[in-house]
Amino acid sequence: MITLPTKKKWFDMIASGEKKEEYRDNTPHYKSLFYKYLRTPVTIRFRNGYRLESPTIERTVIPRIGTGRPEWGAVPGKEYIVLAIQDCEKEDV
């Protein structure tokens, strides 16, 4: 399973079901993780920070290449690996 560290603001929005996409730069590192899953559901573990004991949630996402929404942290016009979150129910962490 892929684990992605996430800043608290975005982690909380994902956990609440408010944020329906997560963005990762289209770098060689993230390409190696996600290109094989483009347009295919994959389970991701989001971790609030880097520590092993940090809160985590699991979500099914479908990766694609595209632009994102500024209110969810994307820079307008920048191309990302967009992780479209499929299961957006609220989860207490």
C-alpha positions as CSV (number, residue, x, y, z in Angstrom):
1,M,0.0,0.0,0.0
2,I,1.2,3.5,-0.8
3,T,1.5,5.8,2.2
4,L,1.5,9.6,1.6
5,P,2.4,12.1,4.2
6,T,-0.1,15.0,4.2
7,K,-0.3,18.4,5.9
8,K,-2.8,18.6,8.7
9,K,-5.1,21.1,6.9
10,W,-5.5,18.7,3.9
11,F,-5.5,15.6,6.0
12,D,-8.4,17.0,8.0
13,M,-10.3,18.0,4.9
14,I,-9.9,14.5,3.4
15,A,-11.0,12.8,6.7
16,S,-14.1,15.0,6.8
17,G,-15.0,14.2,3.2
18,E,-14.7,17.9,2.2
19,K,-11.6,17.4,0.0
20,K,-12.2,15.1,-2.9
21,E,-8.8,15.3,-4.7
22,E,-5.2,15.2,-3.5
23,Y,-2.4,16.6,-5.6
24,R,1.1,15.4,-6.1
25,D,3.7,17.0,-8.3
26,N,4.3,15.2,-11.6
27,T,7.9,14.3,-10.6
28,P,9.8,11.1,-11.4
29,H,9.2,9.8,-7.8
30,Y,5.4,10.2,-8.0
31,K,5.3,9.0,-11.6
32,S,7.0,5.8,-10.5
33,L,4.3,5.3,-7.8
34,F,1.2,6.3,-9.8
35,Y,1.6,5.9,-13.5
36,K,0.9,2.2,-13.4
37,Y,-2.4,3.0,-11.7
38,L,-3.7,5.8,-14.0
39,R,-7.5,5.5,-14.2
40,T,-7.5,2.5,-11.9
41,P,-8.7,2.4,-8.3
42,V,-6.0,2.0,-5.8
43,T,-6.0,2.2,-1.9
44,I,-3.8,4.9,-0.5
45,R,-3.0,5.5,3.2
46,F,-2.9,9.2,4.0
47,R,-0.7,10.0,7.1
48,N,-0.9,13.4,8.9
49,G,2.8,14.0,8.8
50,Y,5.8,11.6,8.7
51,R,5.8,9.9,12.1
52,L,4.7,6.3,12.2
53,E,2.3,7.0,15.1
54,S,0.7,10.0,13.2
55,P,-3.1,9.6,12.5
56,T,-3.8,7.8,9.2
57,I,-6.8,7.2,7.0
58,E,-7.2,4.9,4.0
59,R,-9.0,6.0,0.9
60,T,-9.6,4.6,-2.6
61,V,-8.4,6.9,-5.2
62,I,-8.2,7.0,-9.0
63,P,-5.0,8.7,-10.3
64,R,-5.1,10.9,-13.4
65,I,-3.0,13.7,-14.9
66,G,-4.5,17.1,-14.8
67,T,-5.0,20.4,-13.0
68,G,-6.6,20.9,-9.7
69,R,-8.7,23.3,-7.6
70,P,-6.9,26.1,-5.8
71,E,-9.2,25.8,-2.7
72,W,-7.8,22.2,-2.3
73,G,-4.2,23.4,-2.6
74,A,-3.5,23.3,-6.4
75,V,-1.6,26.1,-8.2
76,P,-3.8,27.3,-11.1
77,G,-2.7,26.0,-14.4
78,K,-0.1,23.6,-13.0
79,E,-0.3,20.0,-14.0
80,Y,-0.4,17.4,-11.2
81,I,-1.0,13.7,-10.6
82,V,-4.5,14.1,-9.3
83,L,-5.8,11.5,-6.9
84,A,-9.5,11.6,-7.2
85,I,-10.9,10.3,-3.8
86,Q,-13.7,7.9,-4.4
87,D,-14.9,7.2,-0.8
88,C,-15.4,10.6,0.7
89,E,-17.3,9.7,3.9
90,K,-16.5,11.4,7.1
91,E,-14.1,9.6,9.4
92,D,-13.1,10.5,12.9
93,V,-9.3,10.3,13.5
